[in-house]
Amino acid sequence: VQFSIEDQSDQPATRLESKVDDIEILQSREHTDSYATYLTDAGKHDHEPVYSEELGLAIEKLPQGYTLGSLWDILS
């Protein structure tokens, strides 16, 4: 195995300035409450499987008042 040294540039290395973004993550209380309620309901018993047209597969039947969209919004 032969190793060689690559040609180095005549230009000095440039240091990049680092930036710190001030980001505040907000979590809606409504989403948190919905998720907690869903988990409480789900823990009582298993829901029957139903076919989801939206996903194209079987999922647990969602409790009354819940949609896949509303549960997905909790994660995003």
Number of C-alpha atoms within 10 A of each C-alpha: 2 3 5 5 5 6 6 7 7 6 6 7 7 6 6 6 5 6 6 5 6 6 6 6 6 6 11 9 9 10 17 13 12 15 18 12 13 16 11 11 14 14 10 8 8 10 14 10 12 12 12 13 8 8 9 8 10 12 13 13 15 17 12 7 6 12 12 11 9 13 15 11 11 15 10 7
